[in-house]
Structures are given as C-alpha cells and as structure tokens.
Amino acid sequence: MDQLFVTYLFTRKQCPLPGIGNLIIENKYAENDFVSKRKTAPKPVILFNNSAPTALNNLIEFIAEQKNISIAEANRQIEAYSSNIKNKLDADTFLACPW
C-alpha cells in the first residue's frame, strides 16, 4: 500500500490521509545567498497539514483501480492504512517514509 500512496502523491501532488490530514508537494523557490555567492535550485518539498482530507474519492478510485478491488474495499483498506499511521503517530513511534 505504501507504494500506491507514494505513486498517488507524486502524480497528483497531494494525498489525503483520512483521520490525519493531507500530504502536499509544493515547489520551493530557488534561493540566492549573496554573502557566500551561492544559489540553490528550486526543489519540491512535501508538506503536511492536518485539515480534513480533500479529494478522498479520487484516492479511493485510484486504489480500487490499481488493486482491482471494489470501491468499498479500497475505502476500507485506506481507512485501515491511515488508522495504522495515526496509531504510530499517537504512540510517538518512529514513522519511516516509504520514499
């Protein structure tokens, strides 16, 4: 399931996590450091917000299609996946990102 969430995040630039929030990819602008005469290239960053998940139906349809399962089963698996993440976060357990 990790790989499907990663694929969804990187193709859609956002990924809802029910009961947790949203992961969003935004581009960080290039920066100039005039003192050291350096420039950093623009780069994508992954942000988290804990607002209500958005576009959840799109994720459910994506998971159902990728796993060739029903919408109801995809929704159940997404809820279980998010619940597992939330339990780890609530227990202050180290949570490694799969990417």
TAQUIQUI-V916541 format. One record per residue. N is the residue number from 1. RES is the residue in one small letter. SS is DSSP state (~ for helix, > for strand, _ for the rest). OMEGA is omega in whole degrees, -180 to 180 (999 if undefined). D_LAST is the distance of its C-alpha to the last C-alpha in whole Angstrom. Layout:
BEGIN
n:res:ss:omega:d_last
N:RES:SS:OMEGA:D_LAST
N:RES:SS:OMEGA:D_LAST
END
This chain:
BEGIN
n:res:ss:omega:d_last
1:m:_:179:12
2:d:~:-176:9
3:q:~:178:8
4:l:~:178:11
5:f:~:178:10
6:v:~:179:7
7:t:~:180:10
8:y:~:-179:12
9:l:~:-175:11
10:f:~:177:10
11:t:~:-177:14
12:r:~:180:16
13:k:_:174:14
14:q:>:180:15
15:c:>:178:14
16:p:>:174:17
17:l:>:-175:16
18:p:_:180:20
19:g:_:-177:22
20:i:_:-177:19
21:g:>:-177:19
22:n:>:167:16
23:l:>:-177:13
24:i:>:174:14
25:i:>:176:13
26:e:>:177:16
27:n:>:175:17
28:k:>:-177:19
29:y:_:173:22
30:a:_:180:23
31:e:>:176:25
32:n:>:174:28
33:d:>:-174:29
34:f:_:-180:33
35:v:_:-179:34
36:s:_:179:32
37:k:_:180:32
38:r:>:174:28
39:k:>:173:26
40:t:>:-178:23
41:a:_:173:21
42:p:_:-179:20
43:k:>:178:16
44:p:>:174:14
45:v:>:178:13
46:i:>:180:11
47:l:>:177:14
48:f:>:168:15
49:n:>:-176:19
50:n:_:175:21
51:s:_:-179:23
52:a:_:180:24
53:p:_:179:21
54:t:_:177:22
55:a:_:-179:22
56:l:~:-180:21
57:n:~:178:23
58:n:~:179:21
59:l:~:180:18
60:i:~:179:21
61:e:~:178:22
62:f:~:-179:19
63:i:~:179:18
64:a:~:-179:22
65:e:~:-177:22
66:q:~:-178:19
67:k:~:-179:20
68:n:_:180:24
69:i:_:180:25
70:s:_:177:27
71:i:~:-180:26
72:a:~:180:27
73:e:~:177:25
74:a:~:178:22
75:n:~:179:23
76:r:~:-180:23
77:q:~:178:20
78:i:~:178:18
79:e:~:179:21
80:a:~:179:20
81:y:~:180:16
82:s:~:178:17
83:s:~:178:20
84:n:~:178:18
85:i:~:-179:15
86:k:~:178:18
87:n:~:178:20
88:k:~:178:18
89:l:~:179:18
90:d:~:-180:22
91:a:_:-177:22
92:d:_:177:20
93:t:_:176:18
94:f:_:-179:15
95:l:_:-179:12
96:a:_:175:9
97:c:_:-176:6
98:p:_:-179:4
99:w:_:999:0
END
